[in-house]
């Protein structure tokens, strides 16, 4: 049931219930995400996350698990590289979650004076052979797309470490994890 019939009928109780059920939780989630995003000091990274969260909030059946622990001060010389890397991770997650019912998207950041840890994880409908992810035979749109570029970035920057692994299940599907560590020392 939508808002139109409730408005036409002047059903104040129905409107209140609709807002409490559908609008208020989204508003609270948006406020929480905005507070967490304020911990990201780099505008380009904060904007990327804001867009990704906004898109994810519209996906029906998706459980969004977003957290930022600590303040994130990404060094200027790594900012564009992290933007590219995170864009690849988020695009792969979006592709894997399309049409996936009861999926999970986890975006976690932990910032300390020594390092920033980024975890972007999502459920996948099919099992993934991690040993083949970086091969050139990966088709566009599959989870391997872009991961070869991530490997190139990490190999040329000693401050970056990248791990790919499967970690448990959610809704009967494996959780695919991209773990990126940025050393700040």
C-alpha positions in Angstrom: 0.0 0.0 0.0 1.3 3.4 -0.9 0.9 6.9 0.4 -1.7 8.1 -2.2 -4.7 6.2 -0.9 -3.9 7.3 2.7 -3.6 10.9 1.6 -6.8 10.9 -0.5 -8.7 9.3 2.4 -7.2 11.7 5.0 -6.2 8.6 7.0 -3.9 10.2 9.6 -3.4 7.0 11.6 -2.5 5.1 8.4 -0.1 7.9 7.4 1.5 7.8 10.8 1.9 4.0 10.6 3.3 4.3 7.1 5.9 6.8 8.2 6.9 4.9 11.3 7.2 1.7 9.2 8.9 3.0 6.0 10.2 6.5 6.3 11.5 6.8 9.9 13.9 3.8 9.7 15.4 5.1 6.5 15.8 8.6 8.0 17.5 7.2 11.1 19.8 5.1 8.9 20.7 8.1 6.8 21.5 10.2 9.9 23.7 7.3 11.3 25.6 7.0 7.9 26.1 10.7 7.7 27.6 10.8 11.2 30.0 8.0 10.3 30.9 9.5 7.0 31.9 12.7 8.8 34.9 10.7 10.1 36.3 10.4 6.6 38.6 13.4 6.0 39.0 13.0 2.3 36.2 14.4 0.3 36.6 12.1 -2.8 36.5 9.0 -0.6 33.6 10.3 1.5 31.6 11.1 -1.7 32.3 7.6 -3.1 31.0 6.0 0.1 28.0 8.3 0.2 26.9 7.4 -3.3 27.5 3.6 -2.7 25.5 3.8 0.5 22.7 5.7 -1.2 22.5 3.1 -4.0 22.6 0.2 -1.5 19.8 1.6 0.6 17.5 1.3 -2.4 18.2 -2.4 -3.1 15.3 -4.5 -1.9 16.3 -7.5 0.2 19.8 -6.2 0.9 21.3 -6.1 4.4 23.7 -3.2 4.6 26.3 -3.4 7.3 28.3 -0.1 7.4 30.7 1.0 10.0 33.6 3.5 10.4 35.7 3.1 13.5 38.1 5.9 14.2 38.9 8.9 12.0 40.2 8.2 8.5 43.0 10.5 7.3 44.1 9.0 4.0 47.4 10.4 2.8 47.0 12.6 -0.3 49.4 10.5 -2.3 47.2 7.5 -1.8 43.8 9.1 -2.1 43.2 8.5 -5.9 44.6 5.0 -5.7 42.2 4.1 -2.8 39.4 5.7 -4.7 40.1 3.5 -7.7 40.6 0.4 -5.6 37.4 0.9 -3.6 35.5 1.7 -6.8 36.5 -1.7 -8.2 35.5 -3.5 -5.0 32.2 -1.7 -4.8 31.4 -2.3 -8.5 32.2 -6.0 -8.1 30.0 -6.2 -5.1 27.2 -4.4 -6.9 27.5 -6.8 -9.9 27.5 -9.8 -7.6 24.4 -8.6 -5.7 22.2 -7.7 -8.6 19.2 -9.9 -8.6 20.4 -11.6 -5.4 17.7 -12.0 -2.8 18.7 -11.6 0.8 22.2 -10.4 0.1 24.7 -8.8 2.4 26.9 -5.8 1.6 29.4 -5.0 4.4 31.6 -1.9 4.3 33.8 -1.5 7.3 36.7 0.9 7.9 39.0 1.1 10.9 41.3 4.0 11.3 44.2 4.3 13.7 47.4 6.3 13.7 49.3 3.4 12.2 46.9 2.1 9.6 43.5 2.1 7.9 41.8 -1.2 7.3 39.1 -1.3 4.6 36.8 -4.4 4.3 34.2 -4.6 1.5 32.4 -7.9 1.6 29.3 -9.2 -0.1 27.4 -12.4 -0.6 27.8 -14.2 -3.9 25.3 -16.5 -5.6 27.9 -18.8 -7.0 31.0 -20.3 -5.5 34.1 -18.4 -6.4 37.4 -20.0 -7.2 39.7 -17.4 -5.7 42.8 -18.9 -7.4 41.3 -17.9 -10.7 40.2 -14.4 -9.8 43.2 -12.6 -11.2 43.4 -14.6 -14.5 42.9 -12.8 -17.7 40.1 -15.1 -18.6 37.7 -13.4 -16.2 34.7 -12.0 -18.1 33.7 -8.4 -17.6 31.2 -8.0 -14.8 32.4 -11.0 -12.9 34.1 -10.6 -9.5 37.5 -10.7 -11.1 36.9 -7.6 -13.1 39.4 -4.9 -11.9 41.1 -7.1 -9.4 44.1 -7.4 -11.7 44.4 -3.6 -11.5 44.1 -3.8 -7.7 47.0 -6.2 -7.7 49.1 -3.8 -9.8 48.3 -0.9 -7.5 49.3 -2.9 -4.4 52.5 -4.3 -6.0 53.7 -0.7 -6.7 52.9 0.7 -3.3 54.5 -0.7 -0.2 52.0 0.9 2.1 49.2 -1.2 0.7 48.3 -4.9 1.5 45.3 -6.6 -0.2 43.7 -9.9 0.7 40.8 -11.8 -1.0 39.0 -14.6 0.9 35.7 -16.2 1.6 34.5 -15.8 5.2 31.4 -17.6 6.3 27.9 -17.5 4.9 24.9 -15.2 4.9 21.5 -16.5 3.8 23.0 -19.7 2.5 25.5 -17.9 0.3 29.3 -17.4 0.7 30.6 -14.0 1.8 33.3 -12.7 -0.5 35.8 -10.4 1.3 38.1 -7.7 -0.1 40.5 -6.6 2.7 42.8 -3.7 2.1 45.3 -2.4 4.7 46.9 1.0 4.3 50.0 1.5 6.5 50.4 5.1 7.6 53.8 4.7 9.3 
